[in-house]
Amino acid sequence: MTEGRAGVRLGAVQQTLMIPLYGRSVESRKRHPLLSDPRAVQIVESVYDFAKLKAFAGGARGAVLRTAIFDVWVRQFLAEHRGCAAGS
């Protein structure tokens, strides 16, 4: 179990679930990000020290790419189906 900055204790499974959040945070800090998520940046900075876990980098990039592709699909679907609504 690893303890984060805010005293949050994460087991191996919980650490793995942080990968997409970390990816969104890293991507949001880029000059021309694929997606922007200021809240992810805030959470990552306050909850967990990802510098310890360099193995997250590859998985985080994949999570960002999947999210960006999914966003395109949702936009296309909503454009084709004007009466639909999407929520997160």
C-alpha positions in Angstrom: 0.0 0.0 0.0 1.3 3.5 -0.9 0.4 6.7 0.9 -0.3 9.8 -1.2 0.3 13.4 -0.5 -3.1 14.0 1.2 -2.7 10.9 3.4 -4.7 8.8 0.8 -3.6 5.1 1.0 -3.7 3.3 -2.3 -3.3 -0.4 -2.9 -2.1 -1.8 -6.2 -5.6 -1.9 -7.8 -6.3 1.7 -6.7 -2.9 2.8 -8.1 -3.8 1.3 -11.4 -7.2 3.1 -11.5 -5.3 6.4 -11.2 -3.5 5.9 -14.5 -6.3 7.6 -16.7 -6.4 10.5 -14.3 -2.7 10.9 -14.3 -2.7 10.8 -18.2 -5.4 13.5 -18.3 -3.3 15.6 -16.0 -0.1 15.2 -17.9 -1.8 15.9 -21.2 -3.6 19.0 -19.9 -0.2 20.6 -19.0 1.0 20.4 -22.7 1.1 23.4 -24.9 -1.4 21.8 -27.4 -3.2 19.1 -25.4 -5.5 16.5 -27.0 -7.8 17.2 -24.1 -7.9 19.6 -21.2 -8.8 18.6 -17.7 -7.8 21.2 -15.1 -9.5 19.2 -12.4 -7.3 16.2 -13.1 -4.3 18.4 -12.7 -5.6 19.6 -9.4 -6.4 16.1 -8.1 -3.1 14.6 -9.2 -1.1 17.5 -7.5 -3.0 17.2 -4.3 -3.7 13.5 -3.9 -0.8 11.4 -5.2 2.9 11.6 -6.0 3.1 10.0 -9.4 6.8 10.7 -9.7 7.4 7.5 -7.7 5.7 5.4 -10.3 7.3 5.9 -13.7 5.6 2.8 -15.0 2.4 4.8 -15.3 3.7 6.8 -18.3 2.9 4.3 -21.0 -0.5 3.4 -19.7 -1.3 7.1 -19.2 -0.6 7.9 -22.8 -2.8 5.1 -23.9 -5.6 6.2 -21.7 -5.4 9.8 -23.1 -5.5 8.5 -26.7 -8.5 6.3 -25.9 -10.3 9.2 -24.3 -9.6 11.5 -27.3 -10.9 8.8 -29.7 -14.0 8.2 -27.6 -14.7 12.0 -27.5 -14.6 12.1 -31.4 -17.0 9.2 -31.6 -19.4 10.8 -29.1 -19.3 14.1 -31.0 -20.1 12.3 -34.2 -23.0 10.4 -32.7 -24.5 13.5 -31.2 -24.2 15.4 -34.5 -26.0 12.5 -36.3 -28.6 12.2 -33.5 -29.7 15.7 -32.6 -32.2 14.7 -30.0 -29.7 12.8 -27.9 -28.0 14.0 -24.8 -24.7 12.9 -23.3 -23.5 13.1 -19.7 -20.5 12.2 -17.8 
